Amino acid sequence: MKRLLFLVLALWAAETHAQDYNVASIPDSLVQHADVVKRFEELHVTIKGIDKAVVRHRYAITILNENGDDAASYSNAYTKLISLGDISGKLYDAGGKLLKTVRRKDIADRSANDDESLLTDARYKSFTFYHKIYPYTVEFEDEQVYDGIYFLPIWQPVEDEKYAVQQSRLIVETPSDYGLRYKQQNYALQPVIADNSKVKTYTWQLANLKGIEAEPYQPDWQEITPTVHIAPTQFVIGGYKGDMSTWSGFGRFVADLNRNRDELPESVKQEVQALVKGLSSNDEKIDALYRYMQQRTRYISIQLGIGSWQPFEAKYVAEKKYGDCKALSNYMVSLLKEAGIPAYYTLITSGAGRKGLREDFPAPYFNHAVVCVPGAKDTTWLECTSQTVSTGYMGSSTGNRKALMITEKGGEVVYSPVYKAADNSQLRVVTATVDETGTLTADINTHFTGSQQELSHSLLHHATQAERDKYLNRELNLPTYKVEKINYTETRGKIPAMDEILRITSSGYASITGKRLFITPNLFNRVSRLPADKPRQYDIEFRSAYVDVDSILITIPDGYTLEALPKPADITNRFGRYSINCTVTGNRIILVRKHQQDAGKFPAGDYPELVKYFEELYKADRARVVLVKKES
């Protein structure tokens, strides 16, 4: 068996080192709908034991046009726990002729410091082949050595849209008694497993995958592309030993990392006691302490050895006034503990649309930490890296997903807040006039809540006035306009709100043809058409729910009579609810529009129905009022 395995690997090595990179050898089916073609890839993971692994990665990509130029870049990081060994890169022309070779010494070495990374030992190597004669092929190869195993690489051959794959392979070698775990997504076959008395080898491979064309409202990338996750059972990292075969065990490891790091300076303890004195409810105390934390700390990224996963001590944060998500969350838990309020450090995946952890496959998916404060009637969640977000609000970045709450007993899977349509509202009232030249002047008062207030929140707290002006002067759904006035008012809460007041002018908004005046009364909120020219490949997924209500009053010039009025619409189906109604009374046009979109997932076969629904909304949103000037 050992000899057979050796021969198979030797043949594979000979094959991979004699690749033909002539573009003519790519099947026509892969070139269609692709900007790049991955010609070959081998991700080879050799696990030496619970505390060491070597990862070798070799791949070649043909760039077919300028949209694929990003694939000609190489970048990989290294730290005290993950070293980066040999690196090489090669450039080939369309015929497969070698044009250039680069070695490690030719590849730039940079610190990973940036504006948010004050403390890091990470560095990275990067290189780009600049070649504008298409098509061309790049090949890269590198080796990483893991000093401690916590994360292991993910095999995901299809890395982006319009990214075809000719051949890709994942090989994992482990000691025979090693507890490797793996989870496959969109990969129907079982791995080929070879086992002898000392080494077990797992092999996954794919070939001839066509490029994926993006579709509106498609599921998360990992739900539609072949992916294999691998993870250890027992592991060692930074001198800490853990077992991630269960979420409870994974949580115990994190609890060990955090143990005895919650001690506050005496001065801070006194401030906490003074702050909560006289406050009767836990909600009041939580809000007061959260604001205290926000006002006295700021976020930086900390990537120092085991510090990439272990929070700095609460005393450190109190003294330095900064920390990363782990340190600030640990600090917040410490403040609440001092006030007698149980709270828990909680790991989560941050990013709009992300799904969170997988209950059936414990692994370190997480990229963020928050605080969970269970209550008798309700649970409060705290995002500790923001100095401006409201107490208890998670939002589109961390809401509606599974997370891991860390207790002394271990990890407990919990669900972050789910925001319904009514929580994410946009309620707009517009009072406008149109003059004889067709110029529109409008006062727009909009009340945003939940996820719909996040952009306004960012504009208020993180943008300059010039940046706000620039954004608003290009984002409203009008042909030409000028913002004359901007004002924001914020209301904090678990469902925060922002009130935006705008005044705009738009020349030529209403069109005049002879005696007729054409006005589209639905000024801003318009649904786009969906493409219907190709069969749907993937399920339909609406990841967030929201509701929009527009109430618009437009005063028109005297001397006009109504000739045509848009028909009212009232549509309810599995995708949502929509209504619009327009009336004209005297010289006033009044429009009321309501659109509610609920979160949900639907089969690809429902797409024609969705296209029809959006087409109805598209037409109703753009229907015009036609007015005729009276004869004098």
C-alpha positions as CSV (number, residue, x, y, z in Angstrom):
1,M,0.0,0.0,0.0
2,K,2.8,2.4,0.9
3,R,4.6,1.7,-2.4
4,L,1.3,2.2,-4.4
5,L,0.7,5.5,-2.6
6,F,4.2,6.6,-3.4
7,L,3.8,5.8,-7.1
8,V,0.4,7.7,-7.2
9,L,2.0,10.8,-5.6
10,A,5.0,10.6,-7.8
11,L,2.9,10.4,-11.0
12,W,0.8,13.4,-9.7
13,A,4.0,15.4,-9.0
14,A,5.4,14.6,-12.5
15,E,2.1,15.6,-14.0
16,T,1.8,18.9,-12.1
17,H,5.4,20.0,-12.8
18,A,4.9,19.4,-16.6
19,Q,1.9,21.6,-17.1
20,D,0.9,22.9,-20.5
21,Y,0.0,26.5,-20.2
22,N,-0.9,27.1,-23.8
23,V,-4.2,28.8,-23.8
24,A,-5.3,26.7,-26.7
25,S,-5.5,23.7,-24.4
26,I,-8.3,25.3,-22.3
27,P,-11.7,23.7,-23.2
28,D,-14.0,26.2,-24.9
29,S,-16.7,25.6,-22.3
30,L,-14.4,27.1,-19.6
31,V,-13.5,30.2,-21.5
32,Q,-17.1,31.2,-22.0
33,H,-18.4,33.5,-19.2
34,A,-15.0,33.6,-17.6
35,D,-12.5,36.4,-16.9
36,V,-9.9,33.9,-15.6
37,V,-9.3,30.2,-15.7
38,K,-7.6,28.4,-12.9
39,R,-5.5,25.9,-14.9
40,F,-4.2,24.0,-12.0
41,E,-4.1,24.0,-8.2
42,E,-2.7,21.8,-5.5
43,L,-3.3,22.7,-1.8
44,H,-1.2,20.2,0.2
45,V,-1.6,20.2,3.9
46,T,0.7,18.0,5.9
47,I,-0.3,17.8,9.6
48,K,2.7,16.6,11.7
49,G,0.7,16.5,15.0
50,I,-1.6,18.6,17.1
51,D,0.8,21.5,17.2
52,K,2.4,21.7,13.7
53,A,1.5,21.7,10.0
54,V,3.0,22.5,6.7
55,V,0.9,24.0,3.9
56,R,2.2,24.0,0.3
57,H,0.1,25.8,-2.3
58,R,0.8,25.8,-6.0
59,Y,-1.5,27.2,-8.6
60,A,-1.6,28.7,-12.1
61,I,-4.2,31.1,-13.4
62,T,-4.8,32.3,-17.0
63,I,-6.0,35.9,-17.2
64,L,-8.3,36.2,-20.2
65,N,-9.0,39.9,-20.1
66,E,-8.4,43.0,-18.0
67,N,-11.2,42.1,-15.6
68,G,-9.1,39.3,-14.4
69,D,-5.9,41.3,-13.7
70,D,-6.3,41.0,-9.9
71,A,-5.6,37.3,-10.2
72,A,-2.1,38.2,-11.4
73,S,-1.3,39.3,-7.8
74,Y,0.2,37.3,-5.0
75,S,-0.1,38.2,-1.3
76,N,0.3,36.1,1.9
77,A,0.9,37.0,5.5
78,Y,3.2,35.6,8.1
79,T,3.5,35.9,11.9
80,K,5.4,34.5,14.8
81,L,3.0,31.5,14.7
82,I,2.9,31.0,10.9
83,S,6.1,31.3,8.9
84,L,6.4,31.7,5.2
85,G,9.1,29.7,3.4
86,D,9.8,29.3,-0.2
87,I,7.9,31.6,-2.7
88,S,8.1,31.7,-6.4
89,G,6.2,33.1,-9.3
90,K,6.2,32.7,-13.1
91,L,4.7,34.5,-16.0
92,Y,3.8,32.8,-19.3
93,D,2.5,34.1,-22.6
94,A,-0.6,32.8,-24.4
95,G,1.4,30.0,-26.0
96,G,2.7,28.8,-22.7
97,K,6.2,30.3,-23.1
98,L,7.9,31.3,-19.9
99,L,8.5,35.1,-19.8
100,K,9.6,35.8,-16.3
101,T,10.5,34.1,-13.0
102,V,10.5,35.7,-9.5
103,R,11.9,34.3,-6.3
104,R,11.4,35.2,-2.6
105,K,14.1,37.9,-2.8
106,D,12.2,39.6,-5.6
107,I,8.9,39.7,-3.7
108,A,8.1,42.8,-1.6
109,D,8.0,42.4,2.2
110,R,5.8,44.8,4.1
111,S,4.4,45.3,7.6
112,A,0.7,44.6,8.1
113,N,0.4,47.9,10.0
114,D,-2.4,50.2,8.9
115,D,-4.5,52.9,10.4
116,E,-6.3,50.4,12.6
117,S,-3.5,48.0,13.3
118,L,-1.4,49.7,16.0
119,L,-0.1,46.4,17.4
120,T,0.8,43.6,15.1
121,D,3.7,41.3,14.4
122,A,2.3,40.3,11.1
123,R,4.1,41.0,7.8
124,Y,3.2,40.0,4.3
125,K,4.9,39.2,1.0
126,S,3.2,40.5,-2.2
127,F,3.9,40.7,-5.9
128,T,2.0,41.5,-9.1
129,F,2.8,40.6,-12.6
130,Y,1.9,43.6,-14.8
131,H,1.2,42.2,-18.2
132,K,-1.3,43.7,-20.6
133,I,-1.1,41.3,-23.5
134,Y,-4.0,39.0,-23.1
135,P,-4.4,36.1,-22.5
136,Y,-1.5,35.3,-20.2
137,T,-0.8,32.9,-17.3
138,V,0.7,33.3,-13.9
139,E,1.9,30.6,-11.6
140,F,2.7,30.9,-7.9
141,E,4.0,28.5,-5.3
142,D,4.6,29.0,-1.6
143,E,5.0,27.1,1.7
144,Q,3.8,28.0,5.2
145,V,4.7,26.3,8.5
146,Y,2.2,26.5,11.3
147,D,3.6,26.6,14.9
148,G,0.4,25.5,16.5
149,I,-2.8,24.4,14.7
150,Y,-6.0,26.5,15.2
151,F,-7.0,27.5,11.7
152,L,-6.5,25.2,8.8
153,P,-6.9,26.3,5.1
154,I,-10.3,26.2,3.4
155,W,-10.3,24.6,-0.1
156,Q,-12.5,26.7,-2.3
157,P,-11.4,26.3,-6.0
158,V,-13.9,28.8,-7.4
159,E,-12.8,32.0,-5.8
160,D,-14.9,34.6,-7.6
161,E,-17.5,35.2,-10.2
162,K,-16.5,34.4,-13.8
163,Y,-13.8,32.3,-12.4
164,A,-13.5,28.9,-14.2
165,V,-11.5,25.9,-12.9
166,Q,-9.7,23.4,-15.1
167,Q,-8.2,21.4,-12.3
168,S,-7.9,21.7,-8.5
169,R,-6.9,19.3,-5.8
170,L,-6.7,19.3,-2.0
171,I,-4.4,16.7,-0.3
172,V,-4.3,16.4,3.5
173,E,-1.7,14.1,5.1
174,T,-2.0,13.3,8.8
175,P,-0.7,10.8,11.3
176,S,-2.9,7.7,11.2
177,D,-4.3,8.3,14.6
178,Y,-4.9,12.0,14.0
179,G,-8.6,13.2,14.4
180,L,-9.1,15.2,11.2
181,R,-12.6,16.5,10.7
182,Y,-13.9,17.8,7.5
183,K,-17.1,19.3,6.1
184,Q,-18.0,19.4,2.4
185,Q,-20.4,21.8,0.7
186,N,-21.6,21.4,-2.9
187,Y,-19.2,18.5,-3.3
188,A,-21.1,15.2,-3.7
189,L,-18.2,12.7,-3.7
190,Q,-16.4,11.4,-0.6
191,P,-12.6,12.0,-0.4
192,V,-10.2,9.3,-1.6
193,I,-8.6,8.0,1.6
194,A,-5.3,6.0,1.7
195,D,-4.1,4.7,5.0
196,N,-1.0,2.9,6.1
197,S,0.4,2.2,9.5
198,K,1.7,5.7,10.0
199,V,0.1,8.2,7.5
200,K,-3.4,8.8,6.3
201,T,-4.0,10.8,3.1
202,Y,-7.2,12.4,2.1
203,T,-7.7,13.7,-1.5
204,W,-10.4,15.9,-2.9
205,Q,-10.3,17.0,-6.6
206,L,-12.4,18.8,-9.1
207,A,-12.1,19.5,-12.8
208,N,-13.8,21.6,-15.6
209,L,-15.9,23.9,-13.5
210,K,-17.5,26.7,-15.6
211,G,-17.4,30.3,-14.4
212,I,-20.3,31.5,-12.3
213,E,-22.3,34.4,-13.4
214,A,-23.7,36.5,-10.6
215,E,-27.5,36.5,-10.1
216,P,-29.6,39.0,-8.2
217,Y,-30.4,37.9,-4.7
218,Q,-28.2,34.7,-4.9
219,P,-27.2,32.9,-1.7
220,D,-23.9,33.3,0.1
221,W,-20.9,32.3,-1.9
222,Q,-20.1,29.2,0.1
223,E,-23.6,27.9,-0.4
224,I,-23.2,27.8,-4.2
225,T,-19.6,26.8,-4.8
226,P,-17.7,23.6,-3.9
227,T,-16.0,24.1,-0.5
228,V,-14.2,21.8,1.9
229,H,-13.5,22.9,5.5
230,I,-10.9,20.9,7.5
231,A,-10.4,21.2,11.2
232,P,-8.5,19.5,14.0
233,T,-10.1,17.7,17.0
234,Q,-7.3,18.3,19.5
235,F,-4.9,21.2,18.9
236,V,-2.3,23.3,20.6
237,I,-1.7,27.1,19.9
238,G,0.5,29.4,21.8
239,G,1.0,26.9,24.6
240,Y,-2.8,26.4,25.1
241,K,-4.3,23.0,24.4
242,G,-7.9,22.7,23.2
243,D,-10.5,20.3,21.7
244,M,-12.9,21.7,19.1
245,S,-14.8,18.5,18.4
246,T,-17.8,20.2,20.1
247,W,-18.8,23.8,20.5
248,S,-18.8,23.3,24.3
249,G,-15.2,22.1,24.1
250,F,-14.2,25.0,21.8
251,G,-15.8,27.4,24.3
252,R,-13.7,25.9,27.1
253,F,-10.6,26.6,25.2
254,V,-11.6,30.2,24.6
255,A,-12.5,30.5,28.3
256,D,-9.0,29.3,29.2
257,L,-7.6,32.0,27.0
258,N,-9.7,34.6,28.7
259,R,-9.2,33.4,32.3
260,N,-8.0,35.9,34.9
261,R,-7.9,38.8,32.4
262,D,-11.0,40.6,33.8
263,E,-9.4,42.4,36.8
264,L,-10.1,46.2,36.7
265,P,-7.9,48.9,38.3
266,E,-9.3,50.1,41.7
267,S,-10.0,53.5,40.2
268,V,-12.2,52.1,37.5
269,K,-14.1,50.0,40.0
270,Q,-14.9,53.1,42.0
271,E,-16.1,54.8,38.8
272,V,-18.3,51.9,38.0
273,Q,-19.9,51.9,41.4
274,A,-20.5,55.7,41.3
275,L,-22.0,55.4,37.8
276,V,-24.6,52.8,38.6
277,K,-25.5,54.1,42.0
278,G,-29.1,55.2,42.0
279,L,-29.9,53.4,38.8
280,S,-32.8,51.0,39.4
281,S,-32.8,48.7,36.4
282,N,-30.1,46.6,34.8
283,D,-31.0,48.2,31.4
284,E,-30.1,51.6,32.8
285,K,-26.9,50.2,34.3
286,I,-25.9,48.5,31.0
287,D,-26.6,51.7,29.0
288,A,-24.6,53.8,31.4
289,L,-21.6,51.4,31.5
290,Y,-21.7,50.9,27.7
291,R,-21.6,54.7,27.1
292,Y,-18.7,54.9,29.7
293,M,-16.8,52.3,27.7
294,Q,-17.5,54.1,24.4
295,Q,-16.4,57.5,25.7
296,R,-13.1,56.2,27.1
297,T,-11.8,53.7,24.5
298,R,-11.1,53.4,20.8
299,Y,-10.7,50.5,18.5
300,I,-7.4,49.3,17.1
301,S,-6.5,45.9,15.7
302,I,-4.2,43.7,17.7
303,Q,-2.4,40.9,15.9
304,L,0.4,39.8,18.3
305,G,1.1,36.1,18.5
306,I,-1.6,34.4,20.6
307,G,-3.1,37.9,21.0
308,S,-4.7,37.4,17.6
309,W,-7.1,35.2,19.6
310,Q,-6.6,36.2,23.2
311,P,-7.9,39.5,24.6
312,F,-5.6,41.9,26.3
313,E,-6.3,42.3,30.1
314,A,-9.0,44.6,31.3
315,K,-6.3,46.6,33.2
316,Y,-4.4,47.1,29.9
317,V,-7.5,48.6,28.2
318,A,-8.3,50.8,31.2
319,E,-4.7,52.2,31.1
320,K,-4.2,52.5,27.4
321,K,-7.7,53.5,26.4
322,Y,-7.7,51.2,23.3
323,G,-8.2,47.6,22.3
324,D,-9.4,45.4,19.5
325,C,-12.8,43.6,19.5
326,K,-11.6,40.9,21.9
327,A,-10.0,43.3,24.4
328,L,-12.9,45.8,24.3
329,S,-15.5,43.0,24.7
330,N,-13.5,41.5,27.6
331,Y,-13.3,45.0,29.2
332,M,-17.0,45.5,28.8
333,V,-17.7,42.2,30.5
334,S,-15.4,43.2,33.3
335,L,-17.3,46.5,33.8
336,L,-20.6,44.7,33.9
337,K,-19.2,42.1,36.3
338,E,-18.1,44.9,38.7
339,A,-21.7,46.2,38.6
340,G,-23.1,42.7,39.4
341,I,-24.5,42.1,36.0
342,P,-23.6,38.7,34.4
343,A,-22.3,39.1,30.8
344,Y,-20.5,36.9,28.4
345,Y,-17.8,37.3,25.8
346,T,-19.2,36.1,22.5
347,L,-17.6,35.1,19.2
348,I,-19.4,35.9,16.0
349,T,-18.8,36.4,12.3
350,S,-19.1,40.0,11.2
351,G,-20.2,41.1,7.8
352,A,-23.5,41.8,6.0
353,G,-25.1,38.6,4.7
354,R,-22.9,36.2,6.6
355,K,-24.5,33.2,8.2
356,G,-22.5,32.6,11.3
357,L,-21.2,29.3,12.7
358,R,-22.3,25.9,11.6
359,E,-23.7,23.9,14.5
360,D,-22.6,20.6,13.0
361,F,-19.0,21.5,12.4
362,P,-17.1,23.4,15.2
363,A,-14.3,25.4,13.8
364,P,-12.9,28.9,14.3
365,Y,-15.0,30.7,11.7
366,F,-15.1,33.9,13.8
367,N,-13.7,37.2,12.9
368,H,-15.2,39.3,15.7
369,A,-16.2,39.4,19.4
370,V,-19.1,41.1,21.0
371,V,-20.9,41.0,24.5
372,C,-24.1,39.1,25.3
373,V,-26.0,40.2,28.4
374,P,-28.9,37.8,29.1
375,G,-31.8,39.3,31.0
376,A,-35.0,38.1,32.7
377,K,-37.1,39.2,29.7
378,D,-34.7,40.2,27.0
379,T,-31.1,39.8,26.0
380,T,-28.9,42.9,25.4
381,W,-26.1,42.7,22.8
382,L,-23.2,45.1,22.8
383,E,-20.9,46.0,19.9
384,C,-17.8,47.2,21.7
385,T,-15.7,48.5,18.8
386,S,-17.9,51.5,17.9
387,Q,-17.9,54.8,19.9
388,T,-21.2,55.8,18.3
389,V,-23.5,52.8,17.9
390,S,-26.6,52.5,20.2
391,T,-26.7,50.3,23.2
392,G,-28.1,46.9,22.2
393,Y,-27.9,47.3,18.5
394,M,-26.2,44.7,16.3
395,G,-27.5,45.6,12.9
396,S,-26.7,44.2,9.5
397,S,-23.1,43.4,10.3
398,T,-23.7,41.0,13.3
399,G,-27.5,40.6,13.6
400,N,-29.5,37.5,12.6
401,R,-26.8,34.8,12.9
402,K,-25.6,32.1,15.2
403,A,-22.8,33.0,17.6
404,L,-20.8,31.3,20.4
405,M,-21.3,32.6,23.9
406,I,-18.3,31.7,26.2
407,T,-19.2,30.5,29.7
408,E,-17.1,28.8,32.3
409,K,-18.8,25.6,31.4
410,G,-17.9,26.0,27.7
411,G,-19.4,27.3,24.5
412,E,-23.1,27.8,24.0
413,V,-24.6,28.5,20.6
414,V,-26.9,31.5,20.7
415,Y,-28.7,33.6,18.1
416,S,-28.0,37.4,17.7
417,P,-31.0,39.7,17.3
418,V,-33.3,39.1,14.3
419,Y,-34.5,42.4,12.8
420,K,-38.0,42.3,11.2
421,A,-39.3,44.5,8.4
422,A,-40.8,47.0,10.9
423,D,-37.4,47.4,12.6
424,N,-35.8,48.4,9.4
425,S,-38.0,51.2,8.2
426,Q,-37.7,54.2,5.9
427,L,-40.6,56.6,6.4
428,R,-40.4,59.6,4.1
429,V,-42.5,62.7,3.8
430,V,-41.9,65.0,0.9
431,T,-43.4,68.4,0.3
432,A,-42.6,69.8,-3.1
433,T,-43.5,72.3,-5.8
434,V,-43.0,72.3,-9.5
435,D,-42.8,75.7,-11.3
436,E,-43.7,76.6,-14.9
437,T,-40.2,75.6,-16.1
438,G,-40.4,72.1,-14.7
439,T,-38.0,72.8,-11.8
440,L,-38.7,70.9,-8.6
441,T,-38.1,72.2,-5.1
442,A,-38.6,69.7,-2.4
443,D,-38.3,69.4,1.4
444,I,-37.6,65.8,2.3
445,N,-38.0,64.5,5.9
446,T,-37.0,60.9,6.3
447,H,-37.2,58.8,9.4
448,F,-34.8,55.8,9.2
449,T,-34.7,52.9,11.7
450,G,-32.6,49.8,12.1
451,S,-30.4,48.8,9.2
452,Q,-31.9,51.6,7.1
453,Q,-30.3,54.2,9.4
454,E,-26.8,52.7,9.2
455,L,-25.8,54.8,6.2
456,S,-27.1,58.0,7.7
457,H,-25.4,57.1,11.0
458,S,-22.1,56.7,9.1
459,L,-22.6,60.0,7.2
460,L,-23.2,61.8,10.5
461,H,-20.4,60.3,12.6
462,H,-17.7,59.3,10.1
463,A,-18.0,61.7,7.1
464,T,-17.0,65.3,6.7
465,Q,-19.6,67.8,5.5
466,A,-17.9,67.8,2.1
467,E,-18.2,64.0,1.9
468,R,-21.9,64.1,2.9
469,D,-22.5,66.8,0.2
470,K,-20.7,64.7,-2.4
471,Y,-22.6,61.5,-1.5
472,L,-26.0,63.1,-1.4
473,N,-25.5,65.0,-4.6
474,R,-25.0,61.8,-6.5
475,E,-27.2,59.2,-4.8
476,L,-30.7,60.6,-5.1
477,N,-32.8,59.1,-7.9
478,L,-33.1,62.3,-9.9
479,P,-31.5,63.2,-13.3
480,T,-30.0,66.6,-12.1
481,Y,-30.3,68.2,-8.7
482,K,-28.6,70.2,-6.0
483,V,-28.8,69.6,-2.2
484,E,-29.5,73.0,-0.6
485,K,-29.8,71.8,3.0
486,I,-28.8,68.8,5.1
487,N,-29.5,68.0,8.7
488,Y,-29.4,64.8,10.8
489,T,-30.9,64.0,14.3
490,E,-30.1,60.7,16.0
491,T,-32.2,58.8,18.5
492,R,-30.4,56.0,20.4
493,G,-32.0,52.7,21.2
494,K,-32.0,48.9,20.6
495,I,-33.7,49.9,17.3
496,P,-31.8,53.2,16.6
497,A,-33.3,55.9,14.4
498,M,-32.0,58.8,12.3
499,D,-34.0,61.7,11.0
500,E,-32.7,63.3,7.8
501,I,-33.9,66.7,6.6
502,L,-33.0,67.7,3.0
503,R,-33.9,70.5,0.7
504,I,-33.2,70.0,-2.9
505,T,-33.8,71.7,-6.3
506,S,-33.9,69.8,-9.5
507,S,-34.1,71.7,-12.8
508,G,-36.1,70.0,-15.6
509,Y,-37.6,67.4,-13.3
510,A,-41.0,67.8,-14.9
511,S,-40.9,67.6,-18.7
512,I,-43.0,70.1,-20.8
513,T,-44.2,69.2,-24.3
514,G,-46.4,71.8,-25.8
515,K,-49.3,72.3,-23.5
516,R,-48.6,69.2,-21.4
517,L,-46.7,68.9,-18.2
518,F,-45.4,65.4,-17.4
519,I,-44.6,64.6,-13.7
520,T,-43.4,61.3,-12.1
521,P,-44.7,61.8,-8.6
522,N,-42.7,58.9,-7.0
523,L,-39.6,61.0,-6.7
524,F,-37.0,58.8,-5.1
525,N,-37.8,55.2,-4.2
526,R,-38.0,53.1,-7.4
527,V,-37.5,49.4,-7.9
528,S,-35.2,48.2,-10.7
529,R,-36.0,45.5,-13.3
530,L,-34.5,42.0,-12.9
531,P,-32.7,40.4,-15.8
532,A,-34.8,37.7,-17.4
533,D,-32.8,36.6,-20.4
534,K,-31.2,33.5,-18.8
535,P,-32.4,30.5,-16.8
536,R,-31.9,30.9,-13.1
537,Q,-29.2,28.7,-11.6
538,Y,-29.4,29.4,-7.8
539,D,-32.0,29.8,-5.2
540,I,-33.4,33.3,-4.4
541,E,-32.5,34.7,-1.0
542,F,-33.7,38.0,0.6
543,R,-31.3,38.3,3.5
544,S,-32.9,41.2,5.3
545,A,-36.4,42.6,5.8
546,Y,-37.5,46.2,5.5
547,V,-40.4,48.5,4.9
548,D,-40.5,51.7,3.0
549,V,-43.4,54.3,3.2
550,D,-43.4,57.4,1.0
551,S,-45.9,60.2,1.4
552,I,-45.4,62.8,-1.3
553,L,-47.3,66.1,-1.9
554,I,-46.4,68.1,-5.0
555,T,-47.9,71.5,-5.7
556,I,-48.2,72.2,-9.4
557,P,-48.5,75.6,-11.2
558,D,-51.9,77.1,-11.5
559,G,-53.7,76.8,-14.8
560,Y,-53.4,73.1,-15.4
561,T,-56.0,70.4,-15.6
562,L,-55.6,66.6,-15.2
563,E,-55.4,64.5,-18.3
564,A,-54.0,61.2,-17.1
565,L,-53.5,59.7,-13.7
566,P,-51.5,56.5,-12.8
567,K,-53.6,53.5,-11.9
568,P,-53.3,52.4,-8.3
569,A,-51.6,49.1,-7.5
570,D,-52.0,46.7,-4.6
571,I,-49.9,43.5,-4.8
572,T,-49.3,40.9,-2.1
573,N,-47.4,37.6,-2.8
574,R,-44.8,35.4,-1.3
575,F,-42.0,37.9,-2.0
576,G,-43.6,40.9,-0.3
577,R,-46.3,43.5,-0.3
578,Y,-46.6,46.7,-2.4
579,S,-49.2,49.4,-2.8
580,I,-49.2,52.8,-4.5
581,N,-51.9,55.3,-5.0
582,C,-51.9,58.7,-6.6
583,T,-54.6,61.4,-6.5
584,V,-54.9,65.0,-7.8
585,T,-56.9,67.5,-5.8
586,G,-56.9,71.0,-7.2
587,N,-53.3,71.9,-7.9
588,R,-51.9,69.2,-5.6
589,I,-50.6,65.7,-6.5
590,I,-50.7,63.3,-3.5
591,L,-48.9,60.0,-3.7
592,V,-48.7,57.3,-1.0
593,R,-46.4,54.3,-1.6
594,K,-45.7,51.3,0.6
595,H,-43.3,48.5,0.0
596,Q,-42.5,45.7,2.5
597,Q,-39.8,43.1,1.8
598,D,-39.5,40.1,4.2
599,A,-36.5,37.9,4.5
600,G,-36.8,34.5,2.9
601,K,-35.4,31.9,0.6
602,F,-37.2,30.6,-2.5
603,P,-36.3,28.0,-5.2
604,A,-34.8,29.0,-8.5
605,G,-37.9,27.9,-10.2
606,D,-39.8,30.9,-8.6
607,Y,-37.6,33.4,-10.5
608,P,-39.9,34.1,-13.4
609,E,-42.6,35.0,-10.9
610,L,-40.2,37.3,-9.1
611,V,-39.2,39.0,-12.4
612,K,-42.9,39.6,-13.1
613,Y,-43.4,41.0,-9.6
614,F,-40.5,43.4,-10.0
615,E,-41.7,44.4,-13.5
616,E,-45.1,45.4,-12.0
617,L,-43.3,47.5,-9.3
618,Y,-40.9,49.0,-11.9
619,K,-43.8,50.3,-14.0
620,A,-45.9,51.5,-11.1
621,D,-43.0,53.4,-9.6
622,R,-42.4,55.3,-12.8
623,A,-46.0,56.0,-13.9
624,R,-46.5,59.7,-14.7
625,V,-49.2,62.3,-14.1
626,V,-50.1,64.2,-17.3
627,L,-51.5,67.7,-17.0
628,V,-52.7,70.0,-19.7
629,K,-52.5,73.8,-19.5
630,K,-55.9,75.4,-19.7
631,E,-56.7,77.6,-22.6
632,S,-56.5,81.3,-21.7
